[in-house]
Amino acid sequence: MTEAQEQWQRCKPWIEAALKHSPGFETIEDVERLVAAGSYQFWQSDECAAITELCNYAQRKVLNVVHGGGDLTSLLDVLEPQMAAYAQANGCDGIMGTGRKGWERPSEKRGYRFACIVMIKDLQQ
């Protein structure tokens, strides 16, 4: 097993826990496939992990934090500066993320502003 695979196995439970609170758009197997394909980026530290993707919009390019788990302070203090540097090196002019309402207060302290809330209703087939 490679170092990257070992780190993924160590951090995978944090991403799986984040997926339990997501709208159900993807499974952990989907995340693994997208990371392996290079569509998603995997970030990790001793206490947290995150999954990001580069998003090109008509007027902006941003790094989107798709999933994050583990220790929130570590994610913001350790990973966020690394992700910001990566974003800038890849021509992004911002970082955005989707997440639960609980992310609002700690994120605002680090210069993020609350932009929107995403709500979803599942329809019966």
TORNU-512652 format. One line per field, with one value per residue (C-alpha): chain; x, y, z. Coordinates in steps of 0.001 Angstrom, whole numbers. Example, Ala and Ser with C-alpha at 12.3 -4.5 7.8 and 13.67 -1.06 7.14 Angstrom:
2
mol = [A  A]
X = [12300  13670]
Y = [-4500  -1060]
Z = [7800  7140]
***
This chain:
125
mol = [A  A  A  A  A  A  A  A  A  A  A  A  A  A  A  A  A  A  A  A  A  A  A  A  A  A  A  A  A  A  A  A  A  A  A  A  A  A  A  A  A  A  A  A  A  A  A  A  A  A  A  A  A  A  A  A  A  A  A  A  A  A  A  A  A  A  A  A  A  A  A  A  A  A  A  A  A  A  A  A  A  A  A  A  A  A  A  A  A  A  A  A  A  A  A  A  A  A  A  A  A  A  A  A  A  A  A  A  A  A  A  A  A  A  A  A  A  A  A  A  A  A  A  A  A]
X = [0  1360  1700  -1242  -3411  -2479  -3374  -6688  -7538  -6697  -8811  -11643  -13892  -13924  -15104  -17646  -19009  -19288  -21143  -23774  -24734  -24676  -27693  -26741  -25285  -22384  -21038  -17584  -16874  -17747  -15379  -12590  -13131  -13119  -9948  -8257  -9341  -7931  -11310  -11217  -8257  -7664  -6245  -5222  -3537  -3155  -6630  -8765  -9333  -11027  -12057  -11964  -12604  -11612  -14728  -14784  -17708  -18320  -16861  -14718  -12605  -12795  -11653  -14771  -14477  -16895  -16426  -14534  -14276  -12355  -11269  -12735  -10014  -7321  -9172  -9264  -5823  -3810  -5543  -7200  -3888  -2592  -5798  -5658  -2114  -3143  -6158  -4049  -1424  -4223  -5675  -8540  -9771  -11674  -12462  -16007  -17585  -20858  -21650  -23849  -24919  -22419  -19563  -20740  -19331  -15823  -15521  -16490  -13629  -11265  -12583  -15344  -18800  -22029  -23269  -26203  -27815  -28613  -31815  -33059  -36315  -36350  -39263  -40899  -40723]
Y = [0  3426  6311  8084  4965  4635  8275  7810  4775  6762  9756  7971  7771  11595  11893  9113  10994  14176  12264  11216  14904  15604  15553  12112  13163  10708  7761  7229  5044  7983  10229  7656  7350  11131  11546  8739  10377  13746  15493  15871  16676  14920  16982  15579  16435  14582  15587  16258  15720  17535  16904  19780  20423  23213  24916  27147  29558  32202  34982  33176  30133  28828  25905  24279  22373  19539  17505  18116  16153  15683  18558  21828  24018  21909  22006  25802  26392  23700  22715  25985  27858  24955  24884  28678  28444  25601  27586  30647  28519  27093  30467  30564  33819  32258  29295  28243  25395  23764  22559  22634  25857  25114  26054  29669  31140  29604  30330  34005  34434  33479  35926  33886  35377  33435  33401  31040  28015  25040  23209  20063  18124  14554  13785  10370  8540]
Z = [0  -938  1517  -174  153  3830  4447  2651  4789  7931  6880  5082  8200  8435  4827  5324  8356  6264  3559  6117  6421  2675  335  -973  -4316  -4047  -2105  -656  -3692  -5946  -3985  -4243  -8002  -8497  -6431  -8411  -11686  -10597  -10600  -6815  -4597  -1257  1604  4963  8217  11496  12659  9575  5872  3010  -565  -3057  -6723  -9080  -10486  -13538  -13731  -16371  -14227  -11647  -10964  -7399  -5302  -3871  -597  -1303  1898  5108  8300  11482  13684  12368  13903  12255  8955  9061  10616  8830  5589  4575  4065  1947  -81  -551  -1904  -4229  -5407  -6221  -7989  -10149  -11152  -8659  -7203  -4348  -2163  -1459  374  1023  4485  7505  9211  11992  9647  9428  12648  12556  8832  9229  11703  8883  6314  4690  4286  4378  800  705  2198  47  836  -825  -790  -2021  -4339  -4437  -7747]
***
